[in-house]
Amino acid sequence: MTAKDTFKSIDELAQALQGVGYFAERRLITAVFLSLKLERPLLLEGEPGVGKTELAKALAKVLGRPLIRLQCYDGMEQREALYEWNHAAQLLHMRAASQSGTGASPQEIEREVYQKRFLVKRPLLEALQTKAPGALLLIDEVDRTDEPFEAFLLEYLGEYQVSIPELGTIKAEVAPVTILTSNRTRDLNDAVKRRCLYQWMDYPDRERELAVVRSQVPQASAQLTEQVAEFVGRLRSQPFASAFQRAPGIAESVEWAKALVALNTLTLDPEVVQDTVGILFKQREDIAAITPLLDDLLAPAPTVI
């Protein structure tokens, strides 16, 4: 069964993702559904911590596909994404062939070392050659790479194939489900965007965050879970958000809830927040900025009549 035949509706896909603990808004689920049906890469952009990478992990689970991750970074080279030759094995083969007395010419020996058995697969090539049902390839934080690397990705993104000079063109046996993520530290090339479906991911609303925390930290009380979702939601909202360099993501909310449970916390108060704020924020300035805001952040939510 191929990916495009797996889910018959957007609701069915949403339920499957919820079954593995991933709660997404309908617009995002629609983008994922169309990516599967049309066999097109999906580019997810958004702030760090909104759940881009976790979506790829959850989707791999519900599709029953192995997750292959290409973690991008500044200065990444094509060989680290596609393939390398096993030079040590090639050298040993050349030495053995030259000493075997078979009479093979240097040109013949050289051709022998450029065989698939001497090829070291990297994520792109591995994804293309994964047997049915195929792989899910996560190209994570693609905005960390440079423009030449983006240009290198175009053949894969547009045709699910790559070219290796010594072997020719290698095309996917089964189209990999492909998700690219970007924290938008820089704008990506338009050619990359044209080959992908696109979705901007924002922080979740209170109800969705509440569902995520409940799913991931079931041992937390209902009251504590609601307080965590309310508190983190306020941190991200105006005017509080302007006081911080970066708002906490969903992952921080979950980790904070786990820490509070480990401390046997029944309800949030200024002391426990200050003792555990290092889970929510990773910058000294943000940790310092939260102290004068605690009374407002911990104030009871207004009653809706």
C-alpha positions as CSV (number, residue, x, y, z in Angstrom):
1,M,0.0,0.0,0.0
2,T,1.4,3.4,-1.0
3,A,1.3,6.5,1.1
4,K,-1.3,8.2,-1.1
5,D,-3.6,5.2,-0.5
6,T,-3.2,4.9,3.2
7,F,-5.6,7.5,4.5
8,K,-9.0,8.1,2.8
9,S,-9.8,11.4,4.5
10,I,-8.3,14.3,6.4
11,D,-10.2,13.2,9.5
12,E,-8.8,9.7,9.3
13,L,-5.2,11.1,9.2
14,A,-5.9,13.5,12.1
15,Q,-7.2,10.6,14.2
16,A,-4.1,8.5,13.4
17,L,-1.8,11.3,14.4
18,Q,-3.7,11.8,17.6
19,G,-3.3,8.2,18.3
20,V,0.4,8.6,18.5
21,G,0.1,11.8,20.6
22,Y,0.3,14.5,17.9
23,F,-2.5,17.0,17.9
24,A,-2.6,19.4,14.9
25,E,-5.0,22.0,13.5
26,R,-7.0,21.1,10.4
27,R,-5.1,23.4,8.1
28,L,-1.8,21.5,8.9
29,I,-3.4,18.1,8.6
30,T,-4.8,19.2,5.2
31,A,-1.3,20.1,4.0
32,V,0.1,16.7,5.2
33,F,-2.8,14.9,3.5
34,L,-2.2,16.6,0.2
35,S,1.5,16.0,0.4
36,L,0.8,12.3,0.7
37,K,-1.9,12.2,-2.0
38,L,0.1,14.3,-4.5
39,E,3.5,12.7,-3.5
40,R,5.0,16.2,-3.1
41,P,7.6,17.3,-0.5
42,L,6.1,19.4,2.3
43,L,8.0,22.5,3.6
44,L,7.2,23.4,7.2
45,E,8.3,26.8,8.5
46,G,7.8,28.3,11.9
47,E,9.5,29.3,15.2
48,P,11.6,26.7,17.0
49,G,9.5,24.4,19.2
50,V,6.2,24.5,17.3
51,G,6.3,20.8,16.5
52,K,7.7,20.6,13.0
53,T,10.2,17.8,13.6
54,E,7.7,16.0,15.9
55,L,5.2,16.0,13.1
56,A,7.7,14.1,10.9
57,K,8.3,11.6,13.6
58,A,4.6,11.1,14.3
59,L,3.8,10.7,10.6
60,A,6.5,8.1,10.1
61,K,4.9,6.1,12.9
62,V,1.4,6.2,11.5
63,L,2.6,5.4,8.0
64,G,4.8,2.5,9.2
65,R,7.8,4.0,7.3
66,P,11.4,4.2,8.6
67,L,12.3,7.8,9.5
68,I,15.5,8.9,7.8
69,R,16.8,12.2,9.1
70,L,19.2,14.7,7.4
71,Q,20.1,17.2,10.1
72,C,21.3,20.3,8.3
73,Y,24.0,22.7,9.5
74,D,26.1,25.5,8.3
75,G,28.7,24.3,5.8
76,M,27.1,21.0,5.0
77,E,28.5,19.4,1.9
78,Q,26.6,17.4,-0.8
79,R,28.6,14.2,0.1
80,E,27.2,14.3,3.6
81,A,23.7,14.3,2.3
82,L,23.9,11.9,-0.7
83,Y,26.9,9.5,-0.7
84,E,30.6,8.9,-0.2
85,W,32.9,6.3,-1.6
86,N,34.6,4.0,0.9
87,H,38.1,5.0,0.0
88,A,39.7,2.5,2.4
89,A,37.8,-0.5,0.8
90,Q,38.5,0.8,-2.7
91,L,42.3,1.1,-2.0
92,L,42.4,-2.5,-0.5
93,H,40.6,-3.8,-3.6
94,M,43.0,-2.0,-6.0
95,R,46.0,-3.5,-4.1
96,A,44.5,-7.0,-4.1
97,A,43.6,-6.7,-7.8
98,S,47.0,-5.5,-8.8
99,Q,48.7,-8.3,-6.9
100,S,46.4,-11.1,-8.0
101,G,48.1,-11.7,-11.3
102,T,44.9,-11.6,-13.4
103,G,46.4,-9.2,-15.8
104,A,43.7,-6.6,-15.3
105,S,44.7,-3.2,-16.6
106,P,44.8,-0.1,-14.3
107,Q,41.7,1.2,-16.1
108,E,39.8,-2.0,-15.5
109,I,40.8,-2.0,-11.8
110,E,39.7,1.6,-11.5
111,R,36.3,0.8,-13.0
112,E,35.8,-2.0,-10.6
113,V,36.2,0.2,-7.5
114,Y,33.2,2.4,-8.6
115,Q,30.6,-0.3,-7.8
116,K,27.7,0.0,-5.5
117,R,29.3,-2.2,-2.9
118,F,31.9,0.5,-2.3
119,L,29.2,3.2,-2.0
120,V,28.4,4.6,1.5
121,K,24.8,5.7,1.5
122,R,23.8,9.0,3.1
123,P,20.2,10.0,3.9
124,L,19.1,11.2,0.5
125,L,20.4,8.1,-1.3
126,E,19.2,5.8,1.5
127,A,15.7,7.3,1.2
128,L,15.6,6.8,-2.5
129,Q,16.6,3.1,-2.3
130,T,14.3,2.1,0.6
131,K,12.0,-0.7,-0.5
132,A,8.2,-0.6,-0.1
133,P,6.5,0.9,1.7
134,G,9.3,3.5,1.4
135,A,10.9,5.9,3.8
136,L,10.0,9.2,5.4
137,L,12.9,11.6,4.8
138,L,13.2,14.5,7.2
139,I,15.4,17.3,5.9
140,D,15.6,19.2,9.2
141,E,16.5,22.9,9.5
142,V,17.3,23.3,5.8
143,D,17.6,27.1,6.4
144,R,21.0,26.4,8.0
145,T,22.5,25.4,4.7
146,D,23.7,27.6,1.9
147,E,22.3,28.4,-1.6
148,P,24.5,25.9,-3.4
149,F,23.2,23.1,-1.2
150,E,19.6,24.2,-1.9
151,A,20.4,24.0,-5.6
152,F,21.7,20.5,-5.1
153,L,18.4,19.5,-3.5
154,L,16.3,20.5,-6.5
155,E,16.7,17.3,-8.5
156,Y,15.6,15.2,-5.5
157,L,12.7,17.5,-4.6
158,G,11.4,17.8,-8.1
159,E,11.8,14.2,-9.4
160,Y,12.8,12.0,-6.5
161,Q,16.1,11.2,-8.1
162,V,19.8,12.0,-7.8
163,S,22.7,11.9,-10.2
164,I,26.0,10.1,-9.3
165,P,28.7,10.7,-11.9
166,E,30.2,7.3,-11.6
167,L,26.8,5.4,-11.6
168,G,24.4,7.6,-13.4
169,T,20.9,8.6,-12.3
170,I,19.3,6.8,-9.4
171,K,15.5,7.2,-9.1
172,A,13.3,6.3,-6.2
173,E,11.7,2.8,-6.3
174,V,9.0,4.2,-4.0
175,A,8.6,7.9,-3.6
176,P,9.8,8.9,-0.2
177,V,7.5,11.0,2.0
178,T,9.6,14.1,2.3
179,I,9.3,16.8,5.0
180,L,11.6,19.9,5.1
181,T,11.7,22.1,8.2
182,S,12.9,25.7,8.5
183,N,13.2,28.0,11.4
184,R,13.3,30.9,8.9
185,T,16.7,32.1,10.0
186,R,17.0,33.1,6.3
187,D,14.7,33.0,3.3
188,L,14.9,29.8,1.2
189,N,15.3,29.9,-2.6
190,D,12.1,30.2,-4.6
191,A,13.1,27.2,-6.6
192,V,13.0,25.0,-3.5
193,K,9.6,26.4,-2.4
194,R,8.1,25.8,-5.9
195,R,8.9,22.1,-5.6
196,C,7.2,21.8,-2.2
197,L,3.8,22.2,-0.7
198,Y,4.1,24.9,2.0
199,Q,2.7,25.3,5.5
200,W,3.5,27.9,8.2
201,M,3.3,26.5,11.7
202,D,2.5,28.7,14.7
203,Y,2.4,28.0,18.4
204,P,-0.7,25.9,19.3
205,D,-3.8,27.5,20.9
206,R,-4.6,26.7,24.5
207,E,-6.9,23.7,23.8
208,R,-4.4,22.0,21.5
209,E,-1.5,22.5,23.9
210,L,-3.7,21.2,26.7
211,A,-4.4,18.1,24.6
212,V,-0.7,17.6,23.9
213,V,0.4,17.9,27.5
214,R,-2.4,15.6,28.7
215,S,-1.3,13.0,26.1
216,Q,2.4,13.2,26.9
217,V,2.1,13.6,30.7
218,P,-0.9,11.6,31.7
219,Q,0.3,11.4,35.3
220,A,-0.2,15.2,35.8
221,S,-3.4,16.2,37.4
222,A,-6.1,18.0,35.4
223,Q,-5.6,21.2,37.4
224,L,-1.8,21.2,36.9
225,T,-2.1,20.4,33.2
226,E,-4.6,23.3,32.7
227,Q,-2.3,25.7,34.7
228,V,0.7,24.7,32.6
229,A,-1.2,25.3,29.3
230,E,-2.6,28.6,30.6
231,F,0.8,29.8,31.9
232,V,2.8,29.0,28.7
233,G,0.0,30.5,26.6
234,R,0.3,33.7,28.5
235,L,4.1,33.8,28.0
236,R,3.6,33.7,24.3
237,S,0.8,36.3,24.2
238,Q,1.1,40.1,24.1
239,P,2.3,42.0,26.1
240,F,4.3,39.3,27.8
241,A,6.0,37.9,24.6
242,S,7.8,41.2,24.0
243,A,9.7,40.7,27.2
244,F,11.4,37.5,26.1
245,Q,13.9,36.7,23.3
246,R,12.1,33.4,22.5
247,A,8.9,32.0,23.8
248,P,8.8,28.4,25.0
249,G,7.8,25.7,22.5
250,I,5.5,22.7,22.9
251,A,8.5,20.5,23.9
252,E,9.3,22.9,26.8
253,S,5.7,22.8,27.9
254,V,5.8,19.0,28.1
255,E,9.2,18.9,29.8
256,W,8.0,21.4,32.3
257,A,4.9,19.4,33.1
258,K,7.0,16.3,33.6
259,A,9.4,18.2,36.0
260,L,6.5,19.6,38.0
261,V,5.1,16.0,38.4
262,A,8.5,14.8,39.5
263,L,8.5,17.5,42.2
264,N,5.0,16.4,43.3
265,T,3.7,19.9,42.4
266,L,-0.1,20.2,42.9
267,T,-0.5,23.8,41.8
268,L,1.7,26.6,40.3
269,D,3.1,29.3,42.6
270,P,5.8,31.9,42.2
271,E,8.4,29.8,44.0
272,V,8.0,26.6,42.0
273,V,8.0,28.7,38.7
274,Q,11.3,30.4,39.7
275,D,12.8,27.0,40.7
276,T,12.0,25.4,37.3
277,V,12.0,28.3,34.9
278,G,15.3,27.0,33.3
279,I,13.2,24.3,31.6
280,L,11.1,26.9,29.8
281,F,13.8,29.4,29.0
282,K,17.4,28.9,27.9
283,Q,18.6,32.5,28.0
284,R,19.8,34.3,31.2
285,E,17.9,37.4,30.1
286,D,14.6,35.6,29.7
287,I,15.0,33.9,33.1
288,A,15.6,37.3,34.7
289,A,12.7,39.0,32.8
290,I,10.1,36.5,34.1
291,T,10.4,37.4,37.8
292,P,8.6,40.8,37.8
293,L,5.8,39.3,35.6
294,L,4.9,36.3,37.8
295,D,1.9,37.9,39.6
296,D,0.3,38.7,36.2
297,L,1.2,35.4,34.7
298,L,-0.2,33.4,37.6
299,A,-3.3,35.4,38.0
300,P,-6.5,33.3,37.7
301,A,-8.0,33.2,34.2
302,P,-11.0,35.5,33.9
303,T,-14.4,33.7,34.3
304,V,-16.4,33.5,31.1
305,I,-20.1,34.2,31.8
